[in-house]
Amino acid sequence: MDADQEIRELVTDVWEEVLGHDGFGPDDDFFAVGGDSLRAAVLVRRLTAAGVVVDLAGLVRAPTVAGIAAAAAGGTGSGRPGITAVPR
C-alpha cells in the first residue's frame, strides 16, 4: 500500500469517528456530509494526533478525504501551510 492510500484510510477512519457514520465517499465535502465547526475542530485535533497535521484553514481548502490525503502526501503543490503528513 502506498503512502497516499495509507493517509486516505487514516483520514477516512477519523472522519467516521467524528461524524458518527460512514456514508460518504472520498470526494464528499466534510461539511456537506454532517460536519460543522465543532466537528471540524475535533477532526483537526484527531488527525494531527494521528500524524496528519491539518489546520482549520487547510480543512476548508481541502474538505474531502481525497483532498486532505493528497495535500498531506504533497500533492497540492500550493506551497501553503495547512496539511502535512508527519512520519511516525
Secondary structure, DSSP 8 states (H G I E B T S, - for coil): --HHHHHHHHHHHHHHHHHS-----TTS-TTTTT--HHHHHHHHHHHHHTTEEE-HHHHHHS-SHHHHHHHHTT-S----SSEEE---
